[in-house]
Each structure stands twice: as C-alpha cells, then as structure tokens.
Amino acid sequence: MDIVLEFFDTFAFDAMWATLLPAKQPAYAPNATSSVRETPTALPPTTWQFVPASDYLSFTPRKYACMSQWPRDDWRRQLVTLFLITWLFGVVIYFVFATLSYVFVFDKAALNHPKYIKNQIRLEVRQANIAFPVIAVLTAPLFLLEVRGYSKLYDTTAEGPGLWYNFLQFPLFICFTDYCIYWIHRYLHHPLIYKRLHKPHHKWIMPTPYASHAFHPLDGFAQGFPYHMFPFIFPLQKFAYVFFFVFVNFWAIINGAACHTMHHLYFNFNYGQFTTLWDRLGGSYRKPNDELFRKELKMCQTEWNKQVKIVKGVEGEYDRTNLADEPKKVR
C-alpha cells in the first residue's frame, strides 16, 4: 500500500496537507543594519527524506512535499490519508465497474422479476455508500501497519523468498482467502449473527451489480478481512498486492455466477468466493439448476414463481420496511 500512498501523496495529498496544516515559519530577527524584517527564502528543514516505495516505480515529490507540519512519514497523516484513499478509491471502483457490468453484462430482464424491488438500484447504492466510510475506518489501521513495515510485503525478488514464489503467491492468495471467506460467510449465516449483520445483503433476492457492496459495514469488513490478513502471514510482492486490491473489488461486482444466484435463492449453500472447493468439502455445495443456464427458462414467469416460493420457504417473509415489493418494468 506504500506505493499507492506515494502516488496519491505526490499528486493530491501533499498539496492538501500543505494547505490544511502549513509548515510553521521560523521567527525572524531584524537585520543588524535595518529595521525591516527579511523575507525567508525557504521553509524550515524537515527530518523527512524521500525514499521510493519501490525500486521498480517511483513518483518524484513536488514542491508541496515538505510544506506541511505533518511530513509524509507522520503516522497521523498516513492514517487519515489511507482512510481517504480506501473510502474514495473504493467508491470510484464501485461505481465504474458496477456501471460497466450493469450496462454490458447484467440481464435487464431481471428487472421484471417479482422479487426485484422498486427503486432497488437507488437503495443498493445508498446501502453501499453507508458501508464504504465505516469499512474504510476499520481498514485504514491495517493499511497503516503495512505501510510502516509490520507486514511481509516485499518489493524486489531478492527481498522475497525467491523467483518461484513470485508465481506461487497468486494461487496461494486465492486458496487462502477463499478458505477464510468461506467460513466467515458461513458463520455470518448463523442465526445469532445473520439478523444483525448479514441479512441486509440478502434482501436483494435479484441483485444487480450495484448490490456487490450493499451490505452492513461489519459484514463487508469481515468478508474482506482475509485479504488484509494474508500479507501479515505470507510474503506478498507489493505490486501483486495492489493488483489483488483492485481485483477483489472488481470480482465482487461482476460475480453474478450461477452458484452465487443459488446462494441467494437457497440461502444455506454456496458460500465460496472464488471456487466451489470448500463448499464441496464442507457439504454446502448445491449444483446450479439447469434453468439458470437457459435464458428462455431463466427469465420465464413459471420459473420466477418457483423462485419466490423457494425464498419464502427458506427464509420466510422478509422485513421490507419502506420497500415496495413489486415488479419493475424494463426501461
């Protein structure tokens, strides 16, 4: 995350901090031969020195880099900046990829489904934007620990386990996080936890791409926690970490696969994030119905009526206060 922090400091946050907390000017003594104070030619020296976050890519600091009371390596500044990056960058990724998925991938015929809620996209977006800043508050301290060197993130191959690990880290990351998220997601369905945390996400029976982050903030943080655990347990190359940070957000948005649809319909099956491996081993795998792969059946009224009965039978009547549970026509 230090690479990301260096980038945003250079092009945005150095100027922001220089404006909000400008460096204090030193006291000036009158010139020995004049009563006019001299104008300083430079700001007071700082103990911060620029050290690139990576040998492969760096961003040369601009004039604002040394113009704040809080230098770049001040932990308070880093924490606030990381919070803003996590929040605002997450929102940008969400809107960009969710919109692209909605326009080019999402089947608009689903908007006619009996369980598609009136104004659902607006409600999904609202819930997501309530969750984002809270998740950022919880995530920023983990990023701060990474930036300050408490994780096993490495830059060059010489700093890591070896060239072989540069390739192994990708399947290892997927396997580890998929395993952890499986069990976290499964326990989120425990009756004592479900109603308090996970139920808001399941009100989207026919979710659109905008439902990808529309959940309770603690639910979202819990399911994202394994991604942050990984670099504290296993070595991880810095650029691979940035790639995974973007990829997991992208995957959450485009993941409208049949197995995930079965999870929303049958509730206690298919908890996995990337694969069905842990569902198969944990006895919670349910093969997607054939009609989910046949468009003429997937979107027919008979199939929709069957799905409505399934949802009511599995979870009962959902408390949809302030929601109009009525069909929506395709626009």
Wavefront OBJ file of the C-alpha trace (Angstrom):
o trace
v 0.000 0.000 0.000
v 3.016 2.298 0.334
v 3.197 2.519 -3.466
v -0.405 3.681 -3.615
v 0.219 6.127 -0.760
v 3.276 7.582 -2.526
v 1.269 8.075 -5.734
v -1.643 9.841 -4.048
v 0.650 11.937 -1.836
v 2.527 13.171 -4.885
v -0.489 14.103 -6.971
v -3.086 15.057 -4.358
v -2.431 14.833 -0.637
v 0.870 16.747 -0.379
v -0.982 19.842 -1.567
v -3.951 19.118 0.694
v -1.828 18.768 3.830
v 0.250 21.834 2.906
v -2.998 23.787 2.777
v -4.635 22.334 5.898
v -1.520 22.217 8.081
v 1.105 24.514 6.550
v 4.604 24.357 7.939
v 5.290 26.997 10.559
v 7.657 29.774 9.541
v 10.690 30.352 11.785
v 10.904 33.501 13.892
v 12.821 36.235 12.087
v 15.182 38.668 13.780
v 15.589 42.179 12.360
v 18.638 42.734 10.173
v 21.504 44.287 12.110
v 21.556 47.323 9.845
v 17.834 47.619 9.143
v 14.534 47.606 10.990
v 12.851 45.738 8.109
v 12.350 42.029 8.591
v 13.915 39.771 5.954
v 11.732 37.554 3.817
v 12.590 33.860 4.212
v 13.797 32.089 1.102
v 12.854 28.551 2.229
v 10.712 26.648 4.694
v 12.324 25.273 7.856
v 14.203 21.986 7.358
v 12.344 18.724 7.930
v 13.606 15.344 9.101
v 11.625 13.561 6.388
v 13.598 12.347 3.401
v 12.105 10.834 0.289
v 12.729 7.109 -0.085
v 10.893 5.492 -3.029
v 8.431 2.792 -2.033
v 9.638 0.603 -4.883
v 12.774 0.138 -6.953
v 10.585 -0.509 -9.987
v 8.402 2.607 -9.885
v 8.580 5.901 -8.017
v 6.963 9.328 -8.125
v 9.250 12.324 -7.651
v 7.945 14.585 -4.870
v 6.718 18.020 -5.860
v 7.147 21.322 -4.047
v 4.316 20.615 -1.593
v 6.007 17.509 -0.150
v 7.836 19.473 2.567
v 5.305 22.238 3.136
v 3.201 20.702 5.927
v 3.603 20.432 9.681
v 2.891 16.740 9.235
v 5.545 15.215 6.938
v 4.731 12.198 4.829
v 6.017 9.751 7.433
v 3.845 11.128 10.259
v 1.592 8.242 11.314
v -1.382 10.546 11.915
v -1.177 11.930 8.412
v -0.701 8.441 6.962
v -3.742 7.105 8.822
v -6.057 9.894 7.637
v -4.730 9.712 4.086
v -5.137 5.932 3.945
v -8.699 6.295 5.209
v -9.498 8.771 2.429
v -7.856 6.585 -0.222
v -9.689 3.474 0.961
v -13.026 5.268 1.060
v -12.867 7.392 -2.088
v -10.921 4.941 -4.258
v -13.333 2.183 -3.221
v -16.291 4.345 -4.239
v -14.722 5.079 -7.643
v -14.022 1.389 -8.331
v -17.551 0.525 -7.228
v -19.322 2.999 -9.492
v -17.087 2.428 -12.524
v -17.152 -1.365 -12.555
v -20.734 -1.716 -11.322
v -21.923 0.619 -14.060
v -19.920 -1.177 -16.744
v -21.233 -4.527 -15.531
v -24.794 -3.213 -15.439
v -24.597 -1.780 -18.962
v -22.735 -4.592 -20.714
v -23.253 -7.786 -18.650
v -26.343 -7.619 -16.440
v -29.519 -9.108 -17.949
v -32.075 -6.299 -17.763
v -34.912 -8.834 -17.945
v -34.237 -9.484 -14.250
v -35.813 -6.096 -13.532
v -39.193 -7.746 -14.165
v -38.651 -10.444 -11.531
v -41.328 -10.476 -8.764
v -38.602 -10.099 -6.140
v -36.953 -7.127 -7.800
v -37.676 -4.197 -5.509
v -38.987 -0.843 -6.638
v -36.084 1.668 -6.776
v -33.724 -1.202 -5.941
v -30.622 0.239 -7.612
v -31.024 3.502 -5.691
v -31.390 1.505 -2.456
v -28.374 -0.675 -3.273
v -26.246 2.398 -3.961
v -27.455 4.046 -0.756
v -26.588 0.988 1.364
v -23.169 0.684 -0.288
v -22.321 4.322 0.377
v -23.315 3.941 4.026
v -20.957 0.976 4.292
v -17.911 2.431 2.486
v -16.714 5.034 5.052
v -17.219 2.671 8.004
v -15.280 -0.092 6.265
v -12.552 2.456 5.481
v -12.290 3.439 9.168
v -11.746 -0.221 10.098
v -9.385 -0.948 7.217
v -7.094 2.099 7.386
v -5.243 0.921 10.560
v -4.362 -2.348 8.786
v -3.013 -0.420 5.819
v -1.055 1.786 8.236
v 0.649 -1.264 9.740
v 1.594 -2.404 6.242
v 2.979 0.999 5.265
v 5.036 1.203 8.453
v 6.705 -2.147 7.804
v 4.861 -4.583 10.055
v 3.749 -6.902 7.252
v 5.630 -9.297 4.977
v 5.205 -7.205 1.841
v 8.355 -7.102 -0.284
v 9.491 -5.199 -3.356
v 12.236 -6.906 -5.364
v 12.622 -10.640 -5.917
v 15.836 -10.541 -3.886
v 13.826 -9.381 -0.854
v 11.292 -12.198 -1.193
v 11.516 -15.992 -0.881
v 12.691 -16.347 -4.489
v 11.630 -16.195 -8.112
v 9.436 -19.290 -7.692
v 7.341 -17.525 -5.063
v 6.505 -14.675 -7.439
v 4.295 -17.200 -9.234
v 3.165 -19.251 -6.241
v 1.776 -16.229 -4.374
v -1.158 -15.886 -6.792
v -2.793 -19.325 -6.285
v -1.792 -19.202 -2.603
v -3.628 -15.905 -2.135
v -6.753 -17.233 -3.874
v -6.773 -20.500 -1.891
v -6.147 -18.841 1.481
v -8.688 -16.058 1.103
v -11.288 -18.359 -0.465
v -10.975 -20.723 2.506
v -11.222 -17.952 5.107
v -14.123 -16.167 3.404
v -15.996 -19.452 3.085
v -16.021 -19.948 6.851
v -16.635 -16.277 7.640
v -19.558 -16.208 5.197
v -20.901 -19.468 6.578
v -20.840 -18.208 10.164
v -22.489 -14.973 9.059
v -25.486 -17.206 8.363
v -25.610 -18.395 11.963
v -28.974 -17.290 13.447
v -27.302 -15.231 16.182
v -25.242 -13.272 13.650
v -27.325 -13.298 10.499
v -30.146 -10.940 11.540
v -27.689 -8.394 12.936
v -25.112 -8.325 10.142
v -25.758 -10.360 7.009
v -29.496 -10.046 6.470
v -29.334 -6.579 4.822
v -27.392 -8.086 1.921
v -29.939 -10.853 1.397
v -32.823 -8.516 0.833
v -31.536 -8.283 -2.738
v -33.101 -11.510 -3.997
v -32.372 -10.493 -7.581
v -29.235 -8.374 -7.044
v -27.855 -6.002 -9.643
v -24.102 -5.235 -9.890
v -24.722 -2.308 -7.513
v -25.579 -4.804 -4.737
v -21.969 -6.039 -4.667
v -21.077 -3.742 -1.743
v -24.601 -3.148 -0.420
v -24.273 -4.767 2.980
v -23.839 -3.986 6.664
v -20.392 -2.342 7.184
v -19.229 -5.006 9.657
v -20.351 -7.707 7.245
v -18.303 -6.121 4.472
v -15.240 -5.681 6.682
v -15.447 -9.266 7.975
v -15.549 -10.745 4.485
v -12.676 -8.501 3.373
v -10.509 -9.194 6.431
v -8.724 -12.278 4.953
v -7.327 -10.113 2.173
v -5.617 -7.963 4.795
v -4.537 -10.929 6.915
v -2.615 -12.531 4.070
v 0.422 -10.167 3.899
v 0.887 -10.445 7.671
v 1.106 -14.254 7.426
v 2.645 -14.849 3.996
v 5.118 -12.844 1.897
v 3.461 -10.826 -0.861
v 5.039 -8.702 -3.577
v 3.891 -5.072 -3.422
v 2.587 -4.817 -6.967
v 0.831 -8.159 -6.632
v -0.881 -6.719 -3.552
v -2.093 -3.657 -5.498
v -3.355 -5.990 -8.231
v -5.287 -8.102 -5.698
v -6.722 -4.966 -4.064
v -8.296 -3.937 -7.373
v -9.156 -7.485 -8.459
v -11.149 -8.480 -5.372
v -13.269 -5.330 -5.633
v -13.798 -5.984 -9.326
v -14.671 -9.635 -8.684
v -17.223 -8.726 -6.020
v -19.032 -6.592 -8.589
v -19.031 -8.973 -11.561
v -19.638 -12.137 -9.507
v -23.160 -12.895 -10.661
v -22.378 -16.538 -11.353
v -24.958 -19.312 -11.084
v -23.525 -20.570 -7.773
v -23.973 -17.149 -6.204
v -27.539 -16.987 -7.527
v -28.222 -20.357 -5.883
v -26.901 -18.928 -2.614
v -29.426 -16.091 -2.686
v -32.255 -18.467 -3.597
v -31.488 -21.410 -1.297
v -29.648 -19.442 1.395
v -27.573 -22.178 3.116
v -25.468 -23.233 0.138
v -22.516 -21.999 -1.941
v -20.673 -19.704 0.461
v -17.411 -19.682 -1.519
v -15.959 -16.525 -3.017
v -13.799 -17.764 -5.905
v -14.255 -21.539 -6.108
v -16.664 -24.296 -5.033
v -13.880 -26.353 -3.392
v -14.651 -25.529 0.238
v -18.394 -25.838 -0.331
v -17.847 -29.328 -1.705
v -15.588 -30.299 1.202
v -17.869 -28.611 3.742
v -21.061 -30.231 2.462
v -22.657 -26.916 1.467
v -22.370 -27.158 -2.303
v -25.522 -27.124 -4.400
v -25.289 -27.573 -8.140
v -26.920 -24.699 -10.036
v -30.298 -25.528 -11.550
v -30.273 -26.237 -15.282
v -32.664 -23.373 -15.968
v -30.040 -20.864 -14.812
v -28.069 -21.682 -17.961
v -31.029 -21.465 -20.333
v -32.234 -17.912 -20.913
v -35.677 -18.935 -22.153
v -36.295 -20.713 -18.807
v -34.251 -18.460 -16.549
v -36.484 -15.462 -17.202
v -39.880 -17.131 -17.625
v -42.792 -16.388 -15.282
v -43.142 -20.029 -14.181
v -39.538 -20.143 -13.024
v -39.884 -16.811 -11.238
v -42.935 -18.035 -9.309
v -40.983 -21.112 -8.269
v -38.090 -18.944 -7.038
v -40.456 -16.767 -4.991
v -41.749 -19.890 -3.221
v -38.190 -21.061 -2.593
v -37.211 -17.755 -0.969
v -40.293 -17.724 1.289
v -39.786 -21.344 2.235
v -36.129 -20.920 3.137
v -36.159 -17.563 4.929
v -39.803 -16.672 5.467
v -41.230 -13.245 4.815
v -38.514 -10.628 4.715
v -38.985 -7.435 6.671
v -39.069 -4.928 3.805
v -39.982 -1.789 5.667
v -40.028 1.238 3.369
v -39.577 -1.026 0.324
v -42.260 -1.587 -2.269
v -42.015 -5.272 -3.185
v -43.498 -5.000 -6.613
v -42.293 -5.796 -10.141
v -40.404 -3.246 -12.146
v -40.704 -2.893 -15.885
v -37.700 -2.943 -18.171
v -36.702 0.591 -19.108
l 1 2 3 4 5 6 7 8 9 10 11 12 13 14 15 16 17 18 19 20 21 22 23 24 25 26 27 28 29 30 31 32 33 34 35 36 37 38 39 40 41 42 43 44 45 46 47 48 49 50 51 52 53 54 55 56 57 58 59 60 61 62 63 64 65 66 67 68 69 70 71 72 73 74 75 76 77 78 79 80 81 82 83 84 85 86 87 88 89 90 91 92 93 94 95 96 97 98 99 100 101 102 103 104 105 106 107 108 109 110 111 112 113 114 115 116 117 118 119 120 121 122 123 124 125 126 127 128 129 130 131 132 133 134 135 136 137 138 139 140 141 142 143 144 145 146 147 148 149 150 151 152 153 154 155 156 157 158 159 160 161 162 163 164 165 166 167 168 169 170 171 172 173 174 175 176 177 178 179 180 181 182 183 184 185 186 187 188 189 190 191 192 193 194 195 196 197 198 199 200 201 202 203 204 205 206 207 208 209 210 211 212 213 214 215 216 217 218 219 220 221 222 223 224 225 226 227 228 229 230 231 232 233 234 235 236 237 238 239 240 241 242 243 244 245 246 247 248 249 250 251 252 253 254 255 256 257 258 259 260 261 262 263 264 265 266 267 268 269 270 271 272 273 274 275 276 277 278 279 280 281 282 283 284 285 286 287 288 289 290 291 292 293 294 295 296 297 298 299 300 301 302 303 304 305 306 307 308 309 310 311 312 313 314 315 316 317 318 319 320 321 322 323 324 325 326 327 328 329 330 331
